[in-house]
Amino acid sequence: MTKCAEDLKKCIDCGGECCKSVAVKLDTPEDADDFEDFKWYLFRDGWTVFLDDDGDWHVDIPGRCRHLGVNNNCEAYNERPPVCRDFGVCDCDEGEPAKIVFEKPDDVDKYVCKLKKQGKLKPGTLVKW
């Protein structure tokens, strides 16, 4: 079985996870203040911020596509927008663990503290909530 055939089976079996949230790429944080901005996203219920295996930061926003049917198939498949058409099964990374996941503002504080101790973070003014 080819890699894409395996991915297609994984797609069919996964239940349409890519249609249940939207991940938006974020600017790469350069200092503590940039990490502080991540907290704004985390004040929303169910939102997470994560670092993918390519080194890109994203905010994951839950929200089911209105065209995802009860069987988790696309009910507007022939009319789906280009962003859906262009996303192929071989592009799917569902089930691959993120390198870092922040679920609450405190997760950001702990990570920033760790980076500071390691000397890996440029100085920035942290605002405590």
Backbone as XML, in Angstrom:
<?xml version="1.0"?>
<chain id="A" units="angstrom">
  <residue number="1" name="MET">
    <atom name="N" x="0.849" y="-1.174" z="0.000"/>
    <atom name="CA" x="0.000" y="0.000" z="0.000"/>
    <atom name="C" x="0.900" y="1.245" z="0.000"/>
  </residue>
  <residue number="2" name="THR">
    <atom name="N" x="0.600" y="2.192" z="-0.881"/>
    <atom name="CA" x="1.403" y="3.412" z="-0.962"/>
    <atom name="C" x="1.115" y="4.315" z="0.225"/>
  </residue>
  <residue number="3" name="LYS">
    <atom name="N" x="2.010" y="5.287" z="0.439"/>
    <atom name="CA" x="1.854" y="6.227" z="1.547"/>
    <atom name="C" x="0.533" y="6.982" z="1.420"/>
  </residue>
  <residue number="4" name="CYS">
    <atom name="N" x="0.196" y="7.465" z="0.206"/>
    <atom name="CA" x="-1.050" y="8.206" z="0.033"/>
    <atom name="C" x="-2.269" y="7.310" z="0.204"/>
  </residue>
  <residue number="5" name="ALA">
    <atom name="N" x="-2.170" y="6.052" z="-0.179"/>
    <atom name="CA" x="-3.285" y="5.127" z="0.035"/>
    <atom name="C" x="-3.479" y="4.897" z="1.530"/>
  </residue>
  <residue number="6" name="GLU">
    <atom name="N" x="-2.367" y="4.794" z="2.253"/>
    <atom name="CA" x="-2.454" y="4.661" z="3.710"/>
    <atom name="C" x="-3.077" y="5.918" z="4.319"/>
  </residue>
  <residue number="7" name="ASP">
    <atom name="N" x="-2.676" y="7.088" z="3.781"/>
    <atom name="CA" x="-3.214" y="8.349" z="4.282"/>
    <atom name="C" x="-4.704" y="8.469" z="3.994"/>
  </residue>
  <residue number="8" name="LEU">
    <atom name="N" x="-5.150" y="7.981" z="2.823"/>
    <atom name="CA" x="-6.568" y="8.023" z="2.485"/>
    <atom name="C" x="-7.364" y="7.166" z="3.471"/>
  </residue>
  <residue number="9" name="LYS">
    <atom name="N" x="-6.849" y="5.982" z="3.795"/>
    <atom name="CA" x="-7.530" y="5.143" z="4.788"/>
    <atom name="C" x="-7.573" y="5.853" z="6.140"/>
  </residue>
  <residue number="10" name="LYS">
    <atom name="N" x="-6.449" y="6.480" z="6.514"/>
    <atom name="CA" x="-6.400" y="7.230" z="7.770"/>
    <atom name="C" x="-7.442" y="8.357" z="7.744"/>
  </residue>
  <residue number="11" name="CYS">
    <atom name="N" x="-7.588" y="9.007" z="6.605"/>
    <atom name="CA" x="-8.557" y="10.095" z="6.451"/>
    <atom name="C" x="-9.983" y="9.578" z="6.652"/>
  </residue>
  <residue number="12" name="ILE">
    <atom name="N" x="-10.284" y="8.493" z="6.033"/>
    <atom name="CA" x="-11.629" y="7.918" z="6.148"/>
    <atom name="C" x="-11.910" y="7.495" z="7.589"/>
  </residue>
  <residue number="13" name="ASP">
    <atom name="N" x="-10.895" y="6.942" z="8.242"/>
    <atom name="CA" x="-11.058" y="6.444" z="9.610"/>
    <atom name="C" x="-11.048" y="7.534" z="10.684"/>
  </residue>
  <residue number="14" name="CYS">
    <atom name="N" x="-10.509" y="8.724" z="10.377"/>
    <atom name="CA" x="-10.279" y="9.716" z="11.439"/>
    <atom name="C" x="-11.530" y="10.460" z="11.864"/>
  </residue>
  <residue number="15" name="GLY">
    <atom name="N" x="-12.547" y="10.483" z="11.042"/>
    <atom name="CA" x="-13.780" y="11.156" z="11.444"/>
    <atom name="C" x="-13.829" y="12.631" z="11.105"/>
  </residue>
  <residue number="16" name="GLY">
    <atom name="N" x="-13.077" y="13.060" z="10.114"/>
    <atom name="CA" x="-13.167" y="14.447" z="9.665"/>
    <atom name="C" x="-12.606" y="15.463" z="10.638"/>
  </residue>
  <residue number="17" name="GLU">
    <atom name="N" x="-11.533" y="15.116" z="11.336"/>
    <atom name="CA" x="-10.972" y="16.027" z="12.340"/>
    <atom name="C" x="-10.570" y="17.371" z="11.738"/>
  </residue>
  <residue number="18" name="CYS">
    <atom name="N" x="-10.097" y="17.377" z="10.485"/>
    <atom name="CA" x="-9.684" y="18.637" z="9.860"/>
    <atom name="C" x="-10.873" y="19.553" z="9.589"/>
  </residue>
  <residue number="19" name="CYS">
    <atom name="N" x="-12.074" y="19.025" z="9.693"/>
    <atom name="CA" x="-13.290" y="19.816" z="9.476"/>
    <atom name="C" x="-13.948" y="20.218" z="10.794"/>
  </residue>
  <residue number="20" name="LYS">
    <atom name="N" x="-13.265" y="19.979" z="11.900"/>
    <atom name="CA" x="-13.834" y="20.280" z="13.218"/>
    <atom name="C" x="-13.107" y="21.414" z="13.933"/>
  </residue>
  <residue number="21" name="SER">
    <atom name="N" x="-12.067" y="21.948" z="13.310"/>
    <atom name="CA" x="-11.360" y="23.103" z="13.863"/>
    <atom name="C" x="-10.535" y="23.735" z="12.745"/>
  </residue>
  <residue number="22" name="VAL">
    <atom name="N" x="-10.024" y="24.920" z="13.035"/>
    <atom name="CA" x="-9.186" y="25.647" z="12.087"/>
    <atom name="C" x="-7.886" y="26.003" z="12.800"/>
  </residue>
  <residue number="23" name="ALA">
    <atom name="N" x="-6.763" y="25.676" z="12.195"/>
    <atom name="CA" x="-5.459" y="26.057" z="12.745"/>
    <atom name="C" x="-4.932" y="27.225" z="11.919"/>
  </residue>
  <residue number="24" name="VAL">
    <atom name="N" x="-4.662" y="28.331" z="12.589"/>
    <atom name="CA" x="-4.174" y="29.535" z="11.931"/>
    <atom name="C" x="-2.722" y="29.750" z="12.339"/>
  </residue>
  <residue number="25" name="LYS">
    <atom name="N" x="-1.859" y="29.909" z="11.344"/>
    <atom name="CA" x="-0.435" y="30.089" z="11.611"/>
    <atom name="C" x="-0.195" y="31.442" z="12.284"/>
  </residue>
  <residue number="26" name="LEU">
    <atom name="N" x="0.688" y="31.433" z="13.286"/>
    <atom name="CA" x="1.042" y="32.633" z="14.037"/>
    <atom name="C" x="2.483" y="33.038" z="13.715"/>
  </residue>
  <residue number="27" name="ASP">
    <atom name="N" x="2.788" y="34.306" z="13.974"/>
    <atom name="CA" x="4.175" y="34.745" z="13.861"/>
    <atom name="C" x="5.017" y="34.027" z="14.909"/>
  </residue>
  <residue number="28" name="THR">
    <atom name="N" x="6.233" y="33.700" z="14.552"/>
    <atom name="CA" x="7.137" y="33.034" z="15.483"/>
    <atom name="C" x="7.522" y="34.005" z="16.594"/>
  </residue>
  <residue number="29" name="PRO">
    <atom name="N" x="7.315" y="33.623" z="17.838"/>
    <atom name="CA" x="7.671" y="34.516" z="18.945"/>
    <atom name="C" x="9.176" y="34.730" z="19.013"/>
  </residue>
  <residue number="30" name="GLU">
    <atom name="N" x="9.556" y="35.988" z="19.254"/>
    <atom name="CA" x="10.973" y="36.328" z="19.337"/>
    <atom name="C" x="11.411" y="36.725" z="20.733"/>
  </residue>
  <residue number="31" name="ASP">
    <atom name="N" x="10.464" y="37.062" z="21.592"/>
    <atom name="CA" x="10.810" y="37.446" z="22.950"/>
    <atom name="C" x="9.649" y="37.110" z="23.881"/>
  </residue>
  <residue number="32" name="ALA">
    <atom name="N" x="9.833" y="37.403" z="25.151"/>
    <atom name="CA" x="8.815" y="37.060" z="26.146"/>
    <atom name="C" x="7.496" y="37.773" z="25.865"/>
  </residue>
  <residue number="33" name="ASP">
    <atom name="N" x="7.568" y="38.999" z="25.368"/>
    <atom name="CA" x="6.337" y="39.731" z="25.064"/>
    <atom name="C" x="5.517" y="39.015" z="23.992"/>
  </residue>
  <residue number="34" name="ASP">
    <atom name="N" x="6.187" y="38.441" z="23.009"/>
    <atom name="CA" x="5.474" y="37.702" z="21.958"/>
    <atom name="C" x="4.760" y="36.486" z="22.538"/>
  </residue>
  <residue number="35" name="PHE">
    <atom name="N" x="5.415" y="35.793" z="23.455"/>
    <atom name="CA" x="4.752" y="34.658" z="24.107"/>
    <atom name="C" x="3.571" y="35.139" z="24.936"/>
  </residue>
  <residue number="36" name="GLU">
    <atom name="N" x="3.711" y="36.309" z="25.531"/>
    <atom name="CA" x="2.627" y="36.877" z="26.330"/>
    <atom name="C" x="1.370" y="37.070" z="25.464"/>
  </residue>
  <residue number="37" name="ASP">
    <atom name="N" x="1.570" y="37.417" z="24.202"/>
    <atom name="CA" x="0.436" y="37.601" z="23.279"/>
    <atom name="C" x="-0.331" y="36.298" z="23.061"/>
  </residue>
  <residue number="38" name="PHE">
    <atom name="N" x="0.333" y="35.158" z="23.201"/>
    <atom name="CA" x="-0.346" y="33.865" z="23.038"/>
    <atom name="C" x="-1.485" y="33.703" z="24.044"/>
  </residue>
  <residue number="39" name="LYS">
    <atom name="N" x="-1.333" y="34.323" z="25.197"/>
    <atom name="CA" x="-2.354" y="34.174" z="26.239"/>
    <atom name="C" x="-3.711" y="34.685" z="25.772"/>
  </residue>
  <residue number="40" name="TRP">
    <atom name="N" x="-3.723" y="35.697" z="24.920"/>
    <atom name="CA" x="-4.983" y="36.241" z="24.413"/>
    <atom name="C" x="-5.832" y="35.141" z="23.779"/>
  </residue>
  <residue number="41" name="TYR">
    <atom name="N" x="-5.190" y="34.263" z="23.013"/>
    <atom name="CA" x="-5.914" y="33.147" z="22.391"/>
    <atom name="C" x="-6.408" y="32.161" z="23.441"/>
  </residue>
  <residue number="42" name="LEU">
    <atom name="N" x="-5.606" y="31.934" z="24.448"/>
    <atom name="CA" x="-5.901" y="30.909" z="25.445"/>
    <atom name="C" x="-6.973" y="31.330" z="26.439"/>
  </residue>
  <residue number="43" name="PHE">
    <atom name="N" x="-7.378" y="32.583" z="26.416"/>
    <atom name="CA" x="-8.489" y="33.030" z="27.247"/>
    <atom name="C" x="-9.829" y="32.579" z="26.669"/>
  </residue>
  <residue number="44" name="ARG">
    <atom name="N" x="-9.829" y="32.025" z="25.484"/>
    <atom name="CA" x="-11.049" y="31.530" z="24.854"/>
    <atom name="C" x="-11.203" y="30.036" z="25.119"/>
  </residue>
  <residue number="45" name="ASP">
    <atom name="N" x="-12.412" y="29.625" z="25.412"/>
    <atom name="CA" x="-12.685" y="28.218" z="25.710"/>
    <atom name="C" x="-12.355" y="27.328" z="24.522"/>
  </residue>
  <residue number="46" name="GLY">
    <atom name="N" x="-11.547" y="26.310" z="24.776"/>
    <atom name="CA" x="-11.267" y="25.293" z="23.774"/>
    <atom name="C" x="-10.155" y="25.632" z="22.800"/>
  </residue>
  <residue number="47" name="TRP">
    <atom name="N" x="-9.665" y="26.872" z="22.791"/>
    <atom name="CA" x="-8.582" y="27.244" z="21.882"/>
    <atom name="C" x="-7.254" y="26.764" z="22.447"/>
  </residue>
  <residue number="48" name="THR">
    <atom name="N" x="-6.358" y="26.348" z="21.574"/>
    <atom name="CA" x="-5.010" y="25.963" z="21.978"/>
    <atom name="C" x="-4.005" y="26.626" z="21.047"/>
  </residue>
  <residue number="49" name="VAL">
    <atom name="N" x="-2.792" y="26.760" z="21.528"/>
    <atom name="CA" x="-1.666" y="27.232" z="20.716"/>
    <atom name="C" x="-0.667" y="26.095" z="20.692"/>
  </residue>
  <residue number="50" name="PHE">
    <atom name="N" x="-0.146" y="25.790" z="19.492"/>
    <atom name="CA" x="0.791" y="24.674" z="19.411"/>
    <atom name="C" x="1.916" y="24.946" z="18.430"/>
  </residue>
  <residue number="51" name="LEU">
    <atom name="N" x="3.016" y="24.250" z="18.642"/>
    <atom name="CA" x="4.178" y="24.269" z="17.760"/>
    <atom name="C" x="4.181" y="22.947" z="17.008"/>
  </residue>
  <residue number="52" name="ASP">
    <atom name="N" x="4.113" y="23.024" z="15.672"/>
    <atom name="CA" x="4.067" y="21.782" z="14.892"/>
    <atom name="C" x="5.478" y="21.240" z="14.640"/>
  </residue>
  <residue number="53" name="ASP">
    <atom name="N" x="5.541" y="20.097" z="13.974"/>
    <atom name="CA" x="6.832" y="19.456" z="13.760"/>
    <atom name="C" x="7.689" y="20.169" z="12.720"/>
  </residue>
  <residue number="54" name="ASP">
    <atom name="N" x="7.119" y="21.180" z="12.035"/>
    <atom name="CA" x="7.892" y="21.999" z="11.100"/>
    <atom name="C" x="8.459" y="23.249" z="11.772"/>
  </residue>
  <residue number="55" name="GLY">
    <atom name="N" x="8.133" y="23.446" z="13.053"/>
    <atom name="CA" x="8.616" y="24.609" z="13.771"/>
    <atom name="C" x="7.727" y="25.829" z="13.636"/>
  </residue>
  <residue number="56" name="ASP">
    <atom name="N" x="6.483" y="25.639" z="13.181"/>
    <atom name="CA" x="5.536" y="26.744" z="13.017"/>
    <atom name="C" x="4.543" y="26.750" z="14.173"/>
  </residue>
  <residue number="57" name="TRP">
    <atom name="N" x="4.242" y="27.947" z="14.671"/>
    <atom name="CA" x="3.253" y="28.120" z="15.732"/>
    <atom name="C" x="1.883" y="28.346" z="15.124"/>
  </residue>
  <residue number="58" name="HIS">
    <atom name="N" x="0.851" y="27.790" z="15.760"/>
    <atom name="CA" x="-0.529" y="27.924" z="15.292"/>
    <atom name="C" x="-1.462" y="28.106" z="16.480"/>
  </residue>
  <residue number="59" name="VAL">
    <atom name="N" x="-2.606" y="28.727" z="16.209"/>
    <atom name="CA" x="-3.704" y="28.704" z="17.166"/>
    <atom name="C" x="-4.755" y="27.781" z="16.566"/>
  </residue>
  <residue number="60" name="ASP">
    <atom name="N" x="-5.238" y="26.853" z="17.361"/>
    <atom name="CA" x="-6.270" y="25.921" z="16.917"/>
    <atom name="C" x="-7.610" y="26.385" z="17.485"/>
  </residue>
  <residue number="61" name="ILE">
    <atom name="N" x="-8.538" y="26.664" z="16.580"/>
    <atom name="CA" x="-9.840" y="27.212" z="16.948"/>
    <atom name="C" x="-10.913" y="26.172" z="16.641"/>
  </residue>
  <residue number="62" name="PRO">
    <atom name="N" x="-11.592" y="25.655" z="17.668"/>
    <atom name="CA" x="-12.619" y="24.651" z="17.407"/>
    <atom name="C" x="-13.817" y="25.265" z="16.686"/>
  </residue>
  <residue number="63" name="GLY">
    <atom name="N" x="-14.394" y="24.488" z="15.822"/>
    <atom name="CA" x="-15.584" y="24.908" z="15.088"/>
    <atom name="C" x="-15.859" y="23.940" z="13.955"/>
  </residue>
  <residue number="64" name="ARG">
    <atom name="N" x="-16.910" y="23.210" z="14.073"/>
    <atom name="CA" x="-17.277" y="22.188" z="13.095"/>
    <atom name="C" x="-17.776" y="22.834" z="11.807"/>
  </residue>
  <residue number="65" name="CYS">
    <atom name="N" x="-17.313" y="22.344" z="10.671"/>
    <atom name="CA" x="-17.799" y="22.815" z="9.375"/>
    <atom name="C" x="-19.279" y="22.461" z="9.246"/>
  </residue>
  <residue number="66" name="ARG">
    <atom name="N" x="-20.067" y="23.401" z="8.768"/>
    <atom name="CA" x="-21.509" y="23.164" z="8.645"/>
    <atom name="C" x="-21.845" y="22.109" z="7.581"/>
  </residue>
  <residue number="67" name="HIS">
    <atom name="N" x="-20.852" y="21.750" z="6.748"/>
    <atom name="CA" x="-21.087" y="20.752" z="5.701"/>
    <atom name="C" x="-20.576" y="19.361" z="6.072"/>
  </residue>
  <residue number="68" name="LEU">
    <atom name="N" x="-20.065" y="19.219" z="7.291"/>
    <atom name="CA" x="-19.609" y="17.907" z="7.738"/>
    <atom name="C" x="-20.826" y="17.133" z="8.225"/>
  </residue>
  <residue number="69" name="GLY">
    <atom name="N" x="-21.138" y="16.066" z="7.511"/>
    <atom name="CA" x="-22.339" y="15.295" z="7.813"/>
    <atom name="C" x="-22.192" y="14.430" z="9.052"/>
  </residue>
  <residue number="70" name="VAL">
    <atom name="N" x="-23.296" y="13.828" z="9.450"/>
    <atom name="CA" x="-23.302" y="12.987" z="10.647"/>
    <atom name="C" x="-22.366" y="11.785" z="10.500"/>
  </residue>
  <residue number="71" name="ASN">
    <atom name="N" x="-22.098" y="11.381" z="9.273"/>
    <atom name="CA" x="-21.172" y="10.269" z="9.026"/>
    <atom name="C" x="-19.736" y="10.769" z="8.825"/>
  </residue>
  <residue number="72" name="ASN">
    <atom name="N" x="-19.510" y="12.066" z="9.082"/>
    <atom name="CA" x="-18.206" y="12.712" z="8.950"/>
    <atom name="C" x="-17.693" y="12.783" z="7.525"/>
  </residue>
  <residue number="73" name="ASN">
    <atom name="N" x="-18.580" y="12.741" z="6.566"/>
    <atom name="CA" x="-18.228" y="12.981" z="5.175"/>
    <atom name="C" x="-18.687" y="14.378" z="4.788"/>
  </residue>
  <residue number="74" name="CYS">
    <atom name="N" x="-18.022" y="14.967" z="3.806"/>
    <atom name="CA" x="-18.377" y="16.303" z="3.341"/>
    <atom name="C" x="-19.644" y="16.230" z="2.495"/>
  </residue>
  <residue number="75" name="GLU">
    <atom name="N" x="-20.659" y="16.976" z="2.940"/>
    <atom name="CA" x="-21.925" y="17.003" z="2.198"/>
    <atom name="C" x="-21.926" y="18.041" z="1.083"/>
  </residue>
  <residue number="76" name="ALA">
    <atom name="N" x="-20.838" y="18.793" z="0.962"/>
    <atom name="CA" x="-20.708" y="19.779" z="-0.113"/>
    <atom name="C" x="-19.425" y="19.507" z="-0.904"/>
  </residue>
  <residue number="77" name="TYR">
    <atom name="N" x="-19.073" y="18.241" z="-1.023"/>
    <atom name="CA" x="-17.784" y="17.856" z="-1.600"/>
    <atom name="C" x="-17.546" y="18.478" z="-2.977"/>
  </residue>
  <residue number="78" name="ASN">
    <atom name="N" x="-18.523" y="18.424" z="-3.866"/>
    <atom name="CA" x="-18.340" y="18.949" z="-5.225"/>
    <atom name="C" x="-18.298" y="20.473" z="-5.274"/>
  </residue>
  <residue number="79" name="GLU">
    <atom name="N" x="-18.805" y="21.135" z="-4.246"/>
    <atom name="CA" x="-18.830" y="22.595" z="-4.204"/>
    <atom name="C" x="-17.891" y="23.162" z="-3.140"/>
  </residue>
  <residue number="80" name="ARG">
    <atom name="N" x="-17.038" y="22.338" z="-2.567"/>
    <atom name="CA" x="-16.182" y="22.797" z="-1.471"/>
    <atom name="C" x="-15.209" y="23.875" z="-1.960"/>
  </residue>
  <residue number="81" name="PRO">
    <atom name="N" x="-14.805" y="24.774" z="-1.084"/>
    <atom name="CA" x="-13.926" y="25.875" z="-1.478"/>
    <atom name="C" x="-12.503" y="25.402" z="-1.779"/>
  </residue>
  <residue number="82" name="PRO">
    <atom name="N" x="-11.727" y="26.244" z="-2.448"/>
    <atom name="CA" x="-10.356" y="25.861" z="-2.829"/>
    <atom name="C" x="-9.490" y="25.419" z="-1.655"/>
  </residue>
  <residue number="83" name="VAL">
    <atom name="N" x="-9.633" y="26.037" z="-0.484"/>
    <atom name="CA" x="-8.789" y="25.644" z="0.642"/>
    <atom name="C" x="-9.033" y="24.174" z="0.999"/>
  </residue>
  <residue number="84" name="CYS">
    <atom name="N" x="-10.261" y="23.710" z="0.826"/>
    <atom name="CA" x="-10.559" y="22.294" z="1.076"/>
    <atom name="C" x="-10.073" y="21.430" z="-0.086"/>
  </residue>
  <residue number="85" name="ARG">
    <atom name="N" x="-10.268" y="21.897" z="-1.301"/>
    <atom name="CA" x="-9.828" y="21.134" z="-2.471"/>
    <atom name="C" x="-8.314" y="20.948" z="-2.475"/>
  </residue>
  <residue number="86" name="ASP">
    <atom name="N" x="-7.598" y="21.996" z="-2.053"/>
    <atom name="CA" x="-6.137" y="21.967" z="-2.096"/>
    <atom name="C" x="-5.514" y="21.157" z="-0.966"/>
  </residue>
  <residue number="87" name="PHE">
    <atom name="N" x="-6.300" y="20.867" z="0.056"/>
    <atom name="CA" x="-5.789" y="20.097" z="1.183"/>
    <atom name="C" x="-5.951" y="18.623" z="0.857"/>
  </residue>
  <residue number="88" name="GLY">
    <atom name="N" x="-4.852" y="17.985" z="0.531"/>
    <atom name="CA" x="-4.898" y="16.579" z="0.165"/>
    <atom name="C" x="-4.675" y="15.665" z="1.358"/>
  </residue>
  <residue number="89" name="VAL">
    <atom name="N" x="-5.067" y="14.425" z="1.194"/>
    <atom name="CA" x="-4.899" y="13.468" z="2.286"/>
    <atom name="C" x="-3.436" y="13.274" z="2.641"/>
  </residue>
  <residue number="90" name="CYS">
    <atom name="N" x="-2.550" y="13.495" z="1.689"/>
    <atom name="CA" x="-1.121" y="13.350" z="1.976"/>
    <atom name="C" x="-0.590" y="14.530" z="2.789"/>
  </residue>
  <residue number="91" name="ASP">
    <atom name="N" x="-1.377" y="15.622" z="2.897"/>
    <atom name="CA" x="-0.986" y="16.786" z="3.695"/>
    <atom name="C" x="-1.414" y="16.658" z="5.148"/>
  </residue>
  <residue number="92" name="CYS">
    <atom name="N" x="-2.272" y="15.713" z="5.434"/>
    <atom name="CA" x="-2.854" y="15.586" z="6.763"/>
    <atom name="C" x="-1.799" y="15.208" z="7.791"/>
  </residue>
  <residue number="93" name="ASP">
    <atom name="N" x="-1.847" y="15.910" z="8.920"/>
    <atom name="CA" x="-0.942" y="15.555" z="10.008"/>
    <atom name="C" x="-1.712" y="15.195" z="11.272"/>
  </residue>
  <residue number="94" name="GLU">
    <atom name="N" x="-2.995" y="14.871" z="11.115"/>
    <atom name="CA" x="-3.830" y="14.488" z="12.254"/>
    <atom name="C" x="-3.219" y="13.279" z="12.938"/>
  </residue>
  <residue number="95" name="GLY">
    <atom name="N" x="-3.163" y="13.352" z="14.228"/>
    <atom name="CA" x="-2.623" y="12.247" z="15.008"/>
    <atom name="C" x="-1.138" y="12.371" z="15.268"/>
  </residue>
  <residue number="96" name="GLU">
    <atom name="N" x="-0.454" y="13.278" z="14.531"/>
    <atom name="CA" x="0.962" y="13.502" z="14.799"/>
    <atom name="C" x="1.057" y="14.474" z="15.965"/>
  </residue>
  <residue number="97" name="PRO">
    <atom name="N" x="1.800" y="14.125" z="16.973"/>
    <atom name="CA" x="1.850" y="14.991" z="18.143"/>
    <atom name="C" x="2.562" y="16.308" z="17.854"/>
  </residue>
  <residue number="98" name="ALA">
    <atom name="N" x="2.034" y="17.386" z="18.413"/>
    <atom name="CA" x="2.692" y="18.678" z="18.330"/>
    <atom name="C" x="3.896" y="18.666" z="19.262"/>
  </residue>
  <residue number="99" name="LYS">
    <atom name="N" x="4.890" y="19.485" z="18.946"/>
    <atom name="CA" x="6.073" y="19.566" z="19.808"/>
    <atom name="C" x="5.730" y="20.209" z="21.143"/>
  </residue>
  <residue number="100" name="ILE">
    <atom name="N" x="4.905" y="21.257" z="21.092"/>
    <atom name="CA" x="4.509" y="21.991" z="22.295"/>
    <atom name="C" x="3.037" y="22.334" z="22.147"/>
  </residue>
  <residue number="101" name="VAL">
    <atom name="N" x="2.269" y="22.215" z="23.222"/>
    <atom name="CA" x="0.854" y="22.610" z="23.221"/>
    <atom name="C" x="0.586" y="23.443" z="24.467"/>
  </residue>
  <residue number="102" name="PHE">
    <atom name="N" x="-0.024" y="24.608" z="24.264"/>
    <atom name="CA" x="-0.481" y="25.443" z="25.366"/>
    <atom name="C" x="-1.999" y="25.389" z="25.385"/>
  </residue>
  <residue number="103" name="GLU">
    <atom name="N" x="-2.563" y="25.006" z="26.515"/>
    <atom name="CA" x="-4.018" y="24.954" z="26.658"/>
    <atom name="C" x="-4.559" y="26.043" z="27.565"/>
  </residue>
  <residue number="104" name="LYS">
    <atom name="N" x="-3.680" y="26.616" z="28.391"/>
    <atom name="CA" x="-4.106" y="27.679" z="29.309"/>
    <atom name="C" x="-2.949" y="28.667" z="29.467"/>
  </residue>
  <residue number="105" name="PRO">
    <atom name="N" x="-3.254" y="29.894" z="29.888"/>
    <atom name="CA" x="-2.194" y="30.908" z="30.016"/>
    <atom name="C" x="-1.024" y="30.478" z="30.897"/>
  </residue>
  <residue number="106" name="ASP">
    <atom name="N" x="-1.296" y="29.722" z="31.938"/>
    <atom name="CA" x="-0.232" y="29.269" z="32.827"/>
    <atom name="C" x="0.794" y="28.401" z="32.095"/>
  </residue>
  <residue number="107" name="ASP">
    <atom name="N" x="0.353" y="27.667" z="31.062"/>
    <atom name="CA" x="1.278" y="26.857" z="30.262"/>
    <atom name="C" x="2.332" y="27.738" z="29.593"/>
  </residue>
  <residue number="108" name="VAL">
    <atom name="N" x="1.912" y="28.922" z="29.156"/>
    <atom name="CA" x="2.835" y="29.874" z="28.523"/>
    <atom name="C" x="3.862" y="30.348" z="29.547"/>
  </residue>
  <residue number="109" name="ASP">
    <atom name="N" x="3.389" y="30.728" z="30.727"/>
    <atom name="CA" x="4.293" y="31.209" z="31.785"/>
    <atom name="C" x="5.359" y="30.166" z="32.123"/>
  </residue>
  <residue number="110" name="LYS">
    <atom name="N" x="4.948" y="28.913" z="32.246"/>
    <atom name="CA" x="5.893" y="27.842" z="32.582"/>
    <atom name="C" x="6.933" y="27.665" z="31.478"/>
  </residue>
  <residue number="111" name="TYR">
    <atom name="N" x="6.483" y="27.747" z="30.220"/>
    <atom name="CA" x="7.401" y="27.574" z="29.093"/>
    <atom name="C" x="8.384" y="28.741" z="29.009"/>
  </residue>
  <residue number="112" name="VAL">
    <atom name="N" x="7.889" y="29.968" z="29.200"/>
    <atom name="CA" x="8.756" y="31.149" z="29.170"/>
    <atom name="C" x="9.790" y="31.062" z="30.284"/>
  </residue>
  <residue number="113" name="CYS">
    <atom name="N" x="9.379" y="30.647" z="31.448"/>
    <atom name="CA" x="10.296" y="30.486" z="32.583"/>
    <atom name="C" x="11.401" y="29.479" z="32.233"/>
  </residue>
  <residue number="114" name="LYS">
    <atom name="N" x="11.004" y="28.384" z="31.615"/>
    <atom name="CA" x="11.959" y="27.353" z="31.206"/>
    <atom name="C" x="12.964" y="27.910" z="30.191"/>
  </residue>
  <residue number="115" name="LEU">
    <atom name="N" x="12.463" y="28.665" z="29.205"/>
    <atom name="CA" x="13.349" y="29.243" z="28.189"/>
    <atom name="C" x="14.313" y="30.254" z="28.802"/>
  </residue>
  <residue number="116" name="LYS">
    <atom name="N" x="13.812" y="31.037" z="29.748"/>
    <atom name="CA" x="14.680" y="32.024" z="30.410"/>
    <atom name="C" x="15.793" y="31.330" z="31.190"/>
  </residue>
  <residue number="117" name="LYS">
    <atom name="N" x="15.458" y="30.266" z="31.904"/>
    <atom name="CA" x="16.463" y="29.529" z="32.671"/>
    <atom name="C" x="17.529" y="28.940" z="31.759"/>
  </residue>
  <residue number="118" name="GLN">
    <atom name="N" x="17.119" y="28.555" z="30.539"/>
    <atom name="CA" x="18.046" y="27.977" z="29.567"/>
    <atom name="C" x="18.793" y="29.049" z="28.779"/>
  </residue>
  <residue number="119" name="GLY">
    <atom name="N" x="18.442" y="30.322" z="29.005"/>
    <atom name="CA" x="19.079" y="31.424" z="28.283"/>
    <atom name="C" x="18.696" y="31.484" z="26.817"/>
  </residue>
  <residue number="120" name="LYS">
    <atom name="N" x="17.532" y="30.941" z="26.479"/>
    <atom name="CA" x="17.098" y="30.871" z="25.079"/>
    <atom name="C" x="16.059" y="31.926" z="24.703"/>
  </residue>
  <residue number="121" name="LEU">
    <atom name="N" x="15.815" y="32.889" z="25.591"/>
    <atom name="CA" x="14.775" y="33.869" z="25.320"/>
    <atom name="C" x="15.323" y="35.276" z="25.482"/>
  </residue>
  <residue number="122" name="LYS">
    <atom name="N" x="15.077" y="36.120" z="24.476"/>
    <atom name="CA" x="15.493" y="37.519" z="24.552"/>
    <atom name="C" x="14.713" y="38.219" z="25.660"/>
  </residue>
  <residue number="123" name="PRO">
    <atom name="N" x="15.331" y="39.220" z="26.269"/>
    <atom name="CA" x="14.614" y="39.952" z="27.315"/>
    <atom name="C" x="13.338" y="40.588" z="26.789"/>
  </residue>
  <residue number="124" name="GLY">
    <atom name="N" x="12.339" y="40.637" z="27.619"/>
    <atom name="CA" x="11.071" y="41.263" z="27.295"/>
    <atom name="C" x="10.327" y="41.487" z="28.588"/>
  </residue>
  <residue number="125" name="THR">
    <atom name="N" x="9.439" y="42.410" z="28.578"/>
    <atom name="CA" x="8.689" y="42.713" z="29.790"/>
    <atom name="C" x="7.478" y="41.814" z="29.875"/>
  </residue>
  <residue number="126" name="LEU">
    <atom name="N" x="7.428" y="41.008" z="30.918"/>
    <atom name="CA" x="6.290" y="40.124" z="31.133"/>
    <atom name="C" x="5.246" y="40.844" z="31.967"/>
  </residue>
  <residue number="127" name="VAL">
    <atom name="N" x="4.032" y="40.709" z="31.568"/>
    <atom name="CA" x="2.921" y="41.274" z="32.327"/>
    <atom name="C" x="2.212" y="40.127" z="33.001"/>
  </residue>
  <residue number="128" name="LYS">
    <atom name="N" x="2.080" y="40.174" z="34.294"/>
    <atom name="CA" x="1.388" y="39.119" z="35.022"/>
    <atom name="C" x="-0.084" y="39.492" z="35.126"/>
  </residue>
  <residue number="129" name="TRP">
    <atom name="N" x="-0.957" y="38.552" z="34.914"/>
    <atom name="CA" x="-2.411" y="38.819" z="34.936"/>
    <atom name="C" x="-2.936" y="38.731" z="36.325"/>
  </residue>
</chain>
